[in-house]
């Protein structure tokens, strides 16, 4: 047996040919060929995997930080657009004020002045309505609702059932279903019965 063949057989018995194949299995190599077995360094492999994991973690962190910045910028922009929409709806009201202030009051009657004020108020109410704001205007005799009304006073009223609204002092407002300000009202209570005088006059 040649020296090369002997070395090839010994290598098969110890580590196997072609990188660890068992000796009893055919590796397909000719008897005269020698193969170098490459054994990878486990520490180097772990270091490579660790470096790859660190790189992926840094990329994920950078992506998350960019997402946070985009979300914050989108929130600021949405808020600006909302404010801009509100201001744009109020500009016609300002125009009406400017128009009214530019009139010669000495040539206007009280009815004309009142009509101008009513026009401006109607315009302002429309602007609020465009923003989803509605008024809370309880009428006399309506049932008191603590979610919509604030009782600032109470007194008996022979025409109104106790617990119902006698009068409204201030209009309330709500944005959608959210109450911005409750309406201030007076509610009716039951009148106290005065005891009759049971005393007798001396005589």
MDAnalysis code that builds the backbone (N, CA, C; Angstrom):
import MDAnalysis as mda
import numpy as np

u = mda.Universe.empty(609, n_residues=203, atom_resindex=np.repeat(np.arange(203), 3), trajectory=True)
u.add_TopologyAttr("name", ["N", "CA", "C"] * 203)
u.add_TopologyAttr("resid", np.arange(1, 204))
u.add_TopologyAttr("resname", ["UNK", "UNK", "UNK", "UNK", "UNK", "UNK", "UNK", "UNK", "UNK", "UNK", "UNK", "UNK", "UNK", "UNK", "UNK", "UNK", "UNK", "UNK", "UNK", "UNK", "UNK", "UNK", "UNK", "UNK", "UNK", "UNK", "UNK", "UNK", "UNK", "UNK", "UNK", "UNK", "UNK", "UNK", "UNK", "UNK", "UNK", "UNK", "UNK", "UNK", "UNK", "UNK", "UNK", "UNK", "UNK", "UNK", "UNK", "UNK", "UNK", "UNK", "UNK", "UNK", "UNK", "UNK", "UNK", "UNK", "UNK", "UNK", "UNK", "UNK", "UNK", "UNK", "UNK", "UNK", "UNK", "UNK", "UNK", "UNK", "UNK", "UNK", "UNK", "UNK", "UNK", "UNK", "UNK", "UNK", "UNK", "UNK", "UNK", "UNK", "UNK", "UNK", "UNK", "UNK", "UNK", "UNK", "UNK", "UNK", "UNK", "UNK", "UNK", "UNK", "UNK", "UNK", "UNK", "UNK", "UNK", "UNK", "UNK", "UNK", "UNK", "UNK", "UNK", "UNK", "UNK", "UNK", "UNK", "UNK", "UNK", "UNK", "UNK", "UNK", "UNK", "UNK", "UNK", "UNK", "UNK", "UNK", "UNK", "UNK", "UNK", "UNK", "UNK", "UNK", "UNK", "UNK", "UNK", "UNK", "UNK", "UNK", "UNK", "UNK", "UNK", "UNK", "UNK", "UNK", "UNK", "UNK", "UNK", "UNK", "UNK", "UNK", "UNK", "UNK", "UNK", "UNK", "UNK", "UNK", "UNK", "UNK", "UNK", "UNK", "UNK", "UNK", "UNK", "UNK", "UNK", "UNK", "UNK", "UNK", "UNK", "UNK", "UNK", "UNK", "UNK", "UNK", "UNK", "UNK", "UNK", "UNK", "UNK", "UNK", "UNK", "UNK", "UNK", "UNK", "UNK", "UNK", "UNK", "UNK", "UNK", "UNK", "UNK", "UNK", "UNK", "UNK", "UNK", "UNK", "UNK", "UNK", "UNK", "UNK", "UNK", "UNK", "UNK", "UNK", "UNK", "UNK", "UNK", "UNK", "UNK", "UNK", "UNK"])
u.atoms.positions = np.array([
    [0.859, -1.192, 0.000],
    [0.000, 0.000, 0.000],
    [0.890, 1.235, 0.000],
    [0.561, 2.174, -0.857],
    [1.383, 3.380, -0.966],
    [1.198, 4.253, 0.250],
    [2.117, 5.166, 0.426],
    [2.072, 6.103, 1.565],
    [0.846, 7.011, 1.479],
    [0.501, 7.486, 0.259],
    [-0.655, 8.381, 0.085],
    [-1.934, 7.669, 0.434],
    [-2.085, 6.401, 0.008],
    [-3.288, 5.645, 0.299],
    [-3.432, 5.411, 1.785],
    [-2.297, 5.136, 2.460],
    [-2.332, 4.900, 3.902],
    [-2.786, 6.149, 4.654],
    [-2.265, 7.310, 4.248],
    [-2.688, 8.557, 4.888],
    [-4.163, 8.828, 4.640],
    [-4.644, 8.527, 3.447],
    [-6.058, 8.750, 3.108],
    [-6.942, 7.849, 3.963],
    [-6.570, 6.602, 4.162],
    [-7.351, 5.681, 4.977],
    [-7.358, 6.090, 6.434],
    [-6.212, 6.531, 6.970],
    [-6.156, 6.960, 8.351],
    [-7.029, 8.186, 8.580],
    [-7.056, 9.059, 7.604],
    [-7.897, 10.267, 7.729],
    [-9.360, 9.888, 7.772],
    [-9.770, 8.870, 6.980],
    [-11.151, 8.422, 6.978],
    [-11.534, 7.822, 8.312],
    [-10.630, 7.100, 8.942],
    [-10.924, 6.468, 10.215],
    [-11.097, 7.491, 11.320],
    [-10.360, 8.579, 11.279],
    [-10.396, 9.552, 12.370],
    [-11.511, 10.588, 12.175],
    [-11.480, 11.264, 11.074],
    [-12.448, 12.355, 10.881],
    [-13.358, 12.134, 9.699],
    [-13.043, 11.198, 8.878],
    [-13.807, 10.976, 7.676],
    [-13.317, 11.872, 6.571],
    [-13.470, 11.417, 5.367],
    [-13.022, 12.196, 4.216],
    [-14.070, 13.240, 3.858],
    [-13.669, 14.253, 3.183],
    [-14.558, 15.315, 2.676],
    [-15.298, 15.992, 3.817],
    [-14.608, 16.360, 4.875],
    [-15.194, 17.175, 5.923],
    [-16.031, 16.425, 6.897],
    [-15.715, 15.171, 7.218],
    [-16.397, 14.501, 8.306],
    [-17.270, 13.346, 7.911],
    [-17.244, 12.871, 6.652],
    [-18.050, 11.720, 6.254],
    [-17.521, 10.480, 6.932],
    [-18.407, 9.565, 7.303],
    [-17.982, 8.361, 7.987],
    [-17.116, 7.500, 7.061],
    [-16.201, 6.746, 7.690],
    [-15.234, 5.986, 6.900],
    [-15.914, 4.897, 6.099],
    [-16.987, 4.290, 6.666],
    [-17.625, 3.189, 5.961],
    [-18.472, 3.667, 4.788],
    [-18.733, 5.003, 4.694],
    [-19.503, 5.533, 3.587],
    [-18.550, 5.974, 2.481],
    [-18.984, 5.817, 1.259],
    [-18.153, 6.211, 0.132],
    [-18.244, 7.699, -0.070],
    [-17.048, 8.316, -0.197],
    [-17.043, 9.767, -0.394],
    [-16.902, 10.125, -1.854],
    [-16.664, 9.121, -2.686],
    [-16.528, 9.389, -4.101],
    [-15.145, 9.853, -4.502],
    [-14.204, 9.794, -3.579],
    [-12.848, 10.245, -3.875],
    [-12.022, 9.058, -4.387],
    [-11.095, 9.379, -5.244],
    [-10.166, 8.338, -5.684],
    [-9.165, 8.048, -4.588],
    [-8.618, 6.865, -4.594],
    [-7.716, 6.443, -3.539],
    [-6.444, 7.265, -3.490],
    [-6.090, 7.870, -4.621],
    [-4.835, 8.614, -4.675],
    [-4.993, 10.074, -4.253],
    [-6.292, 10.520, -3.967],
    [-6.543, 11.923, -3.637],
    [-6.500, 12.123, -2.142],
    [-6.016, 13.289, -1.732],
    [-6.004, 13.696, -0.336],
    [-6.916, 14.916, -0.195],
    [-7.676, 14.972, 0.885],
    [-8.579, 16.096, 1.102],
    [-8.228, 16.774, 2.405],
    [-8.240, 18.078, 2.371],
    [-8.018, 18.843, 3.591],
    [-9.366, 19.095, 4.272],
    [-9.478, 18.764, 5.537],
    [-10.716, 18.960, 6.287],
    [-10.661, 20.319, 6.966],
    [-11.631, 21.184, 6.631],
    [-11.667, 22.532, 7.203],
    [-12.581, 22.528, 8.423],
    [-12.042, 22.817, 9.565],
    [-12.821, 22.895, 10.805],
    [-13.061, 24.366, 11.136],
    [-14.367, 24.804, 11.129],
    [-14.691, 26.205, 11.395],
    [-14.464, 26.540, 12.869],
    [-14.028, 27.781, 13.107],
    [-13.793, 28.268, 14.459],
    [-15.135, 28.625, 15.093],
    [-15.590, 27.929, 16.153],
    [-16.911, 28.220, 16.740],
    [-16.997, 29.616, 17.331],
    [-15.901, 30.126, 17.870],
    [-15.917, 31.476, 18.439],
    [-16.128, 32.522, 17.352],
    [-15.450, 32.345, 16.246],
    [-15.610, 33.284, 15.127],
    [-17.035, 33.250, 14.588],
    [-17.614, 32.035, 14.559],
    [-18.991, 31.911, 14.073],
    [-19.975, 32.625, 14.997],
    [-19.776, 32.469, 16.317],
    [-20.643, 33.146, 17.281],
    [-20.486, 34.662, 17.208],
    [-19.247, 35.112, 17.030],
    [-19.016, 36.552, 16.912],
    [-19.703, 37.117, 15.674],
    [-19.687, 36.362, 14.589],
    [-20.355, 36.813, 13.365],
    [-21.872, 36.897, 13.568],
    [-22.435, 35.870, 14.232],
    [-23.872, 35.894, 14.499],
    [-24.245, 37.041, 15.429],
    [-23.398, 37.305, 16.430],
    [-23.655, 38.409, 17.350],
    [-23.611, 39.754, 16.626],
    [-22.644, 39.920, 15.754],
    [-22.544, 41.166, 14.982],
    [-23.764, 41.360, 14.094],
    [-24.224, 40.253, 13.490],
    [-25.416, 40.344, 12.641],
    [-26.650, 40.702, 13.462],
    [-26.781, 40.106, 14.658],
    [-27.923, 40.410, 15.525],
    [-27.893, 41.869, 15.987],
    [-26.692, 42.353, 16.317],
    [-26.567, 43.755, 16.726],
    [-26.933, 44.697, 15.588],
    [-26.523, 44.363, 14.382],
    [-26.849, 45.202, 13.220],
    [-28.350, 45.243, 12.983],
    [-28.995, 44.051, 13.101],
    [-30.447, 44.016, 12.910],
    [-31.165, 44.778, 14.007],
    [-30.661, 44.702, 15.244],
    [-31.275, 45.446, 16.349],
    [-31.150, 46.946, 16.135],
    [-29.991, 47.391, 15.666],
    [-29.797, 48.817, 15.402],
    [-30.704, 49.302, 14.282],
    [-30.890, 48.477, 13.259],
    [-31.800, 48.848, 12.162],
    [-33.232, 48.953, 12.665],
    [-33.634, 48.003, 13.509],
    [-34.994, 48.033, 14.061],
    [-35.193, 49.266, 14.932],
    [-34.185, 49.606, 15.733],
    [-34.282, 50.797, 16.582],
    [-34.381, 52.059, 15.745],
    [-33.588, 52.126, 14.689],
    [-33.641, 53.293, 13.807],
    [-35.006, 53.404, 13.125],
    [-35.560, 52.271, 12.687],
    [-36.885, 52.283, 12.057],
    [-37.948, 52.750, 13.045],
    [-37.846, 52.292, 14.293],
    [-38.836, 52.696, 15.303],
    [-38.727, 54.184, 15.612],
    [-37.513, 54.697, 15.708],
    [-37.332, 56.132, 15.963],
    [-37.872, 56.961, 14.807],
    [-37.661, 56.501, 13.581],
    [-38.216, 57.215, 12.423],
    [-39.741, 57.184, 12.444],
    [-40.298, 56.038, 12.852],
    [-41.751, 55.936, 12.960],
    [-42.295, 56.924, 13.992],
    [-41.603, 57.026, 15.139],
    [-42.038, 57.970, 16.170],
    [-42.000, 59.406, 15.660],
    [-40.951, 59.751, 14.933],
    [-40.837, 61.110, 14.390],
    [-41.955, 61.390, 13.389],
    [-42.236, 60.407, 12.523],
    [-43.309, 60.598, 11.542],
    [-44.664, 60.737, 12.225],
    [-44.893, 59.917, 13.265],
    [-46.168, 60.000, 13.982],
    [-46.327, 61.349, 14.664],
    [-45.246, 61.857, 15.275],
    [-45.310, 63.158, 15.933],
    [-45.555, 64.266, 14.923],
    [-44.887, 64.197, 13.779],
    [-45.085, 65.216, 12.743],
    [-46.501, 65.157, 12.181],
    [-47.030, 63.942, 12.003],
    [-48.401, 63.814, 11.504],
    [-49.407, 64.387, 12.497],
    [-49.159, 64.173, 13.796],
    [-50.054, 64.718, 14.816],
    [-50.032, 66.242, 14.811],
    [-48.836, 66.812, 14.685],
    [-48.720, 68.280, 14.641],
    [-49.421, 68.833, 13.408],
    [-49.232, 68.176, 12.281],
    [-49.849, 68.644, 11.045],
    [-51.374, 68.537, 11.111],
    [-51.876, 67.431, 11.681],
    [-53.330, 67.272, 11.813],
    [-53.911, 68.350, 12.715],
    [-53.180, 68.681, 13.783],
    [-53.647, 69.728, 14.689],
    [-53.663, 71.081, 13.981],
    [-52.641, 71.342, 13.190],
    [-52.591, 72.605, 12.449],
    [-53.737, 72.698, 11.452],
    [-54.008, 71.594, 10.780],
    [-55.100, 71.603, 9.809],
    [-56.441, 71.834, 10.501],
    [-56.601, 71.226, 11.694],
    [-57.844, 71.456, 12.433],
    [-58.004, 72.901, 12.848],
    [-56.926, 73.508, 13.320],
    [-56.980, 74.924, 13.718],
    [-57.241, 75.800, 12.503],
    [-56.579, 75.462, 11.391],
    [-56.778, 76.247, 10.175],
    [-58.232, 76.175, 9.702],
    [-58.841, 74.996, 9.806],
    [-60.241, 74.871, 9.405],
    [-61.163, 75.703, 10.281],
    [-60.893, 75.716, 11.587],
    [-61.715, 76.515, 12.502],
    [-61.576, 78.005, 12.201],
    [-60.353, 78.449, 11.981],
    [-60.120, 79.870, 11.698],
    [-60.794, 80.272, 10.393],
    [-60.683, 79.425, 9.383],
    [-61.308, 79.749, 8.100],
    [-62.827, 79.884, 8.224],
    [-63.426, 79.072, 9.092],
    [-64.873, 79.168, 9.268],
    [-65.282, 80.427, 10.026],
    [-64.337, 81.001, 10.800],
    [-64.651, 82.206, 11.569],
    [-64.334, 83.490, 10.811],
    [-63.593, 83.403, 9.733],
    [-63.227, 84.611, 8.986],
    [-64.441, 85.363, 8.436],
    [-65.489, 84.684, 7.936],
    [-66.674, 85.445, 7.502],
    [-67.311, 86.246, 8.628],
    [-67.252, 85.740, 9.853],
    [-67.786, 86.479, 10.986],
    [-66.995, 87.773, 11.186],
    [-65.675, 87.674, 11.094],
    [-64.833, 88.857, 11.205],
    [-65.131, 89.844, 10.077],
    [-65.389, 89.327, 8.885],
    [-65.727, 90.215, 7.765],
    [-67.007, 90.987, 8.051],
    [-67.990, 90.323, 8.627],
    [-69.243, 91.004, 8.957],
    [-69.040, 92.058, 10.045],
    [-68.178, 91.762, 11.007],
    [-67.860, 92.775, 12.021],
    [-67.218, 94.002, 11.373],
    [-66.264, 93.766, 10.483],
    [-65.606, 94.887, 9.798],
    [-66.611, 95.690, 8.978],
    [-67.540, 94.977, 8.340],
    [-68.557, 95.661, 7.539],
    [-69.456, 96.515, 8.423],
    [-69.834, 95.980, 9.583],
    [-70.701, 96.732, 10.494],
    [-69.991, 97.941, 11.074],
    [-68.722, 97.774, 11.415],
    [-67.967, 98.900, 11.982],
    [-67.693, 99.989, 10.955],
    [-67.762, 99.641, 9.671],
    [-67.528, 100.639, 8.636],
    [-68.761, 101.455, 8.280],
    [-69.906, 101.162, 8.884],
    [-71.146, 101.890, 8.590],
    [-71.207, 103.209, 9.366],
    [-71.924, 104.147, 8.814],
    [-72.158, 105.434, 9.477],
    [-73.339, 105.260, 10.426],
    [-73.015, 105.143, 11.726],
    [-74.051, 104.856, 12.716],
    [-75.080, 105.973, 12.788],
    [-74.665, 107.189, 12.502],
    [-75.591, 108.324, 12.600],
    [-76.704, 108.240, 11.565],
    [-76.493, 107.473, 10.519],
    [-77.501, 107.339, 9.475],
    [-78.277, 106.026, 9.589],
    [-78.085, 105.311, 10.694],
    [-78.753, 104.022, 10.865],
    [-79.742, 104.096, 12.008],
    [-80.844, 103.371, 11.854],
    [-81.850, 103.303, 12.908],
    [-81.496, 102.189, 13.883],
    [-82.185, 102.150, 15.006],
    [-81.959, 101.105, 16.002],
    [-82.289, 99.737, 15.417],
    [-83.328, 99.703, 14.576],
    [-83.703, 98.425, 13.962],
    [-82.601, 97.917, 13.033],
    [-81.969, 98.831, 12.304],
    [-80.891, 98.427, 11.412],
    [-79.683, 97.926, 12.190],
    [-79.364, 98.597, 13.296],
    [-78.253, 98.145, 14.130],
    [-78.529, 96.758, 14.702],
    [-79.756, 96.578, 15.185],
    [-80.126, 95.287, 15.729],
    [-80.071, 94.203, 14.655],
    [-80.520, 94.532, 13.464],
    [-80.471, 93.559, 12.370],
    [-79.044, 93.179, 12.017],
    [-78.118, 94.138, 12.096],
    [-76.715, 93.838, 11.818],
    [-76.115, 92.895, 12.859],
    [-76.474, 93.164, 14.130],
    [-75.978, 92.289, 15.197],
    [-76.530, 90.876, 15.025],
    [-77.793, 90.757, 14.705],
    [-78.403, 89.450, 14.501],
    [-77.772, 88.713, 13.328],
    [-77.403, 89.456, 12.285],
    [-76.767, 88.835, 11.124],
    [-75.395, 88.269, 11.496],
    [-74.629, 89.041, 12.269],
    [-73.308, 88.577, 12.683],
    [-73.439, 87.355, 13.587],
    [-74.406, 87.378, 14.497],
    [-74.585, 86.243, 15.391],
    [-74.968, 84.982, 14.621],
    [-75.847, 85.140, 13.637],
    [-76.259, 83.990, 12.826],
    [-75.069, 83.417, 12.058],
    [-74.215, 84.293, 11.570],
    [-73.024, 83.836, 10.855],
    [-72.082, 83.077, 11.783],
    [-71.949, 83.595, 13.002],
    [-71.086, 82.928, 13.981],
    [-71.654, 81.563, 14.375],
    [-72.962, 81.486, 14.515],
    [-73.597, 80.210, 14.859],
    [-73.414, 79.191, 13.742],
    [-73.472, 79.647, 12.496],
    [-73.231, 78.741, 11.363],
    [-71.780, 78.236, 11.373],
    [-70.854, 79.129, 11.728],
    [-69.449, 78.730, 11.786],
    [-69.232, 77.658, 12.851],
    [-69.877, 77.824, 14.002],
    [-69.773, 76.807, 15.046],
    [-70.398, 75.494, 14.592],
    [-71.533, 75.601, 13.911],
    [-72.190, 74.393, 13.407],
    [-71.336, 73.640, 12.414],
    [-70.565, 74.366, 11.613],
    [-69.671, 73.706, 10.650],
    [-68.557, 72.936, 11.348],
    [-68.274, 73.299, 12.581],
    [-67.259, 72.601, 13.357],
    [-67.862, 71.510, 14.251],
    [-69.142, 71.257, 14.084],
    [-69.798, 70.214, 14.857],
    [-70.328, 70.665, 16.200],
    [-70.384, 71.995, 16.422],
    [-70.868, 72.534, 17.695],
    [-72.361, 72.819, 17.583],
    [-73.122, 72.378, 18.574],
    [-74.559, 72.643, 18.621],
    [-74.916, 73.249, 19.969],
    [-76.000, 73.988, 19.995],
    [-76.402, 74.688, 21.212],
    [-77.357, 73.840, 22.049],
    [-77.361, 74.110, 23.344],
    [-78.292, 73.476, 24.282],
    [-79.221, 74.564, 24.779],
    [-80.444, 74.568, 24.292],
    [-81.406, 75.620, 24.628],
    [-82.673, 74.983, 25.203],
    [-82.699, 74.736, 26.495],
    [-83.906, 74.142, 27.093],
    [-85.052, 75.144, 27.119],
    [-86.249, 74.632, 26.992],
    [-87.446, 75.476, 27.028],
    [-88.147, 75.336, 28.379],
    [-88.991, 76.268, 28.646],
    [-89.767, 76.248, 29.890],
    [-90.628, 74.990, 29.938],
    [-90.526, 74.257, 31.046],
    [-91.289, 73.033, 31.203],
    [-90.543, 71.772, 30.814],
    [-89.332, 71.931, 30.213],
    [-88.550, 70.745, 29.846],
    [-88.051, 70.033, 31.107],
    [-87.831, 68.742, 30.984],
    [-87.314, 67.977, 32.108],
    [-85.839, 68.309, 32.341],
    [-85.463, 68.450, 33.595],
    [-84.077, 68.760, 33.930],
    [-83.189, 67.549, 33.678],
    [-82.109, 67.770, 32.943],
    [-81.145, 66.709, 32.619],
    [-79.778, 67.145, 33.151],
    [-79.280, 66.502, 34.202],
    [-77.996, 66.925, 34.773],
    [-76.817, 66.773, 33.825],
    [-76.969, 65.974, 32.775],
    [-75.891, 65.832, 31.793],
    [-75.810, 67.026, 30.854],
    [-76.930, 67.744, 30.732],
    [-76.980, 68.878, 29.807],
    [-77.235, 70.211, 30.496],
    [-77.772, 70.162, 31.699],
    [-78.192, 71.393, 32.384],
    [-77.485, 71.537, 33.722],
    [-77.315, 72.784, 34.132],
    [-76.765, 73.113, 35.445],
    [-77.782, 73.979, 36.184],
    [-78.267, 73.475, 37.302],
    [-79.262, 74.210, 38.076],
    [-78.557, 75.272, 38.927],
    [-78.842, 76.532, 38.633],
    [-78.234, 77.628, 39.397],
    [-79.195, 78.186, 40.436],
    [-80.455, 77.815, 40.310],
    [-81.448, 78.290, 41.266],
    [-82.681, 77.400, 41.160],
    [-83.517, 77.470, 42.205],
    [-84.762, 76.713, 42.184],
    [-85.819, 77.446, 43.010],
    [-87.018, 77.403, 42.517],
    [-88.127, 78.026, 43.255],
    [-89.435, 77.429, 42.755],
    [-90.455, 77.486, 43.554],
    [-91.749, 76.902, 43.147],
    [-92.405, 77.710, 42.037],
    [-93.086, 76.997, 41.194],
    [-93.842, 77.640, 40.115],
    [-95.139, 76.851, 39.959],
    [-96.273, 77.495, 40.161],
    [-97.544, 76.763, 40.100],
    [-97.841, 76.168, 38.723],
    [-97.201, 76.689, 37.695],
    [-97.474, 76.199, 36.344],
    [-96.514, 75.098, 35.898],
    [-95.434, 74.910, 36.646],
    [-94.398, 73.954, 36.242],
    [-94.302, 72.834, 37.276],
    [-94.262, 71.608, 36.800],
    [-94.112, 70.450, 37.666],
    [-92.739, 70.467, 38.332],
    [-92.649, 70.109, 39.608],
    [-91.350, 70.083, 40.286],
    [-90.337, 69.198, 39.553],
    [-89.104, 69.674, 39.483],
    [-88.056, 68.943, 38.778],
    [-87.918, 69.322, 37.325],
    [-88.762, 70.235, 36.862],
    [-88.675, 70.689, 35.475],
    [-88.159, 72.125, 35.417],
    [-87.800, 72.539, 34.215],
    [-87.128, 73.824, 34.024],
    [-88.147, 74.962, 33.995],
    [-87.848, 75.967, 34.805],
    [-88.684, 77.174, 34.833],
    [-88.160, 78.205, 33.837],
    [-86.842, 78.390, 33.831],
    [-86.239, 79.396, 32.950],
    [-84.795, 79.001, 32.664],
    [-84.242, 79.544, 31.583],
    [-82.848, 79.296, 31.208],
    [-82.096, 80.620, 31.216],
    [-80.984, 80.639, 31.950],
    [-80.186, 81.845, 32.055],
    [-79.111, 81.940, 30.979],
    [-78.543, 80.802, 30.622],
    [-77.411, 80.807, 29.689],
    [-77.470, 79.579, 28.792],
    [-77.249, 79.799, 27.502],
    [-77.255, 78.703, 26.537],
    [-76.018, 77.819, 26.727],
    [-76.215, 76.518, 26.616],
    [-75.096, 75.579, 26.673],
    [-74.670, 75.165, 25.277],
    [-73.509, 74.516, 25.202],
    [-72.990, 74.072, 23.906],
    [-72.334, 72.704, 24.060],
    [-72.380, 71.950, 22.967],
    [-71.719, 70.647, 22.956],
    [-71.086, 70.403, 21.599],
    [-70.015, 69.644, 21.612],
    [-69.298, 69.267, 20.405],
    [-69.569, 67.790, 20.159],
    [-70.423, 67.528, 19.202],
    [-70.876, 66.156, 19.014],
    [-71.681, 65.730, 20.229],
    [-71.254, 64.669, 20.892],
    [-71.914, 64.215, 22.117],
    [-71.231, 64.744, 23.378],
    [-70.166, 65.477, 23.220],
    [-69.419, 65.986, 24.369],
    [-69.924, 67.376, 24.757],
    [-70.328, 67.512, 26.008],
    [-70.840, 68.796, 26.489],
    [-69.672, 69.723, 26.774],
    [-69.639, 70.859, 26.068],
    [-68.613, 71.863, 26.318],
    [-68.993, 72.758, 27.493],
    [-70.279, 73.099, 27.543],
    [-70.782, 73.919, 28.642],
    [-72.269, 73.630, 28.817],
    [-72.678, 73.227, 30.025],
    [-74.110, 72.959, 30.228],
    [-74.918, 74.256, 30.248],
    [-76.173, 74.142, 29.931],
    [-77.056, 75.300, 30.002],
    [-77.414, 75.575, 31.458],
    [-77.345, 76.841, 31.847],
    [-77.675, 77.219, 33.227],
    [-79.171, 77.519, 33.309],
    [-79.836, 76.829, 34.252],
    [-81.296, 76.905, 34.304],
    [-81.784, 77.069, 35.743],
    [-83.063, 77.417, 35.829],
    [-83.784, 77.455, 37.101],
    [-84.803, 76.331, 37.060],
    [-84.860, 75.531, 38.122],
    [-85.799, 74.421, 38.141],
    [-86.881, 74.667, 39.193],
    [-87.995, 74.044, 38.961],
    [-89.145, 74.211, 39.846],
    [-89.072, 73.219, 41.005],
    [-89.515, 73.667, 42.164],
    [-89.614, 72.786, 43.326],
    [-91.028, 72.886, 43.875],
    [-91.364, 71.942, 44.721],
    [-92.697, 71.925, 45.309],
    [-92.815, 73.036, 46.343],
    [-93.917, 73.738, 46.296],
    [-94.134, 74.854, 47.222],
    [-94.380, 74.329, 48.627],
    [-93.812, 75.034, 49.591],
    [-94.013, 74.658, 50.987],
    [-95.402, 75.068, 51.439],
    [-96.058, 74.175, 52.147],
    [-97.403, 74.472, 52.649],
    [-97.270, 75.197, 53.984],
    [-97.853, 76.375, 54.049],
    [-97.805, 77.155, 55.281],
    [-98.822, 76.601, 56.268],
    [-98.396, 76.323, 57.502],
    [-99.347, 75.797, 58.497],
    [-100.387, 76.849, 58.860],
    [-101.628, 76.374, 59.072],
    [-102.704, 77.301, 59.429],
    [-102.551, 77.724, 60.884],
    [-102.969, 78.965, 61.161],
    [-102.897, 79.496, 62.529],
    [-104.064, 78.915, 63.336],
    [-103.755, 78.037, 64.322],
    [-104.794, 77.383, 65.109],
    [-105.066, 78.109, 66.425],
    [-104.440, 79.239, 66.654],
    [-104.649, 79.969, 67.910],
    [-106.013, 80.649, 67.943],
    [-106.563, 80.829, 69.119],
    [-107.853, 81.498, 69.282],
    [-107.635, 82.852, 69.975],
    [-108.426, 83.810, 69.524],
    [-108.335, 85.138, 70.148],
    [-108.948, 85.100, 71.527],
    [-108.243, 85.755, 72.428],
    [-108.805, 85.866, 73.792],
    [-109.947, 86.854, 73.806],
    [-110.966, 86.554, 74.470],
    [-112.043, 87.510, 74.554],
    [-112.907, 87.157, 75.654],
])
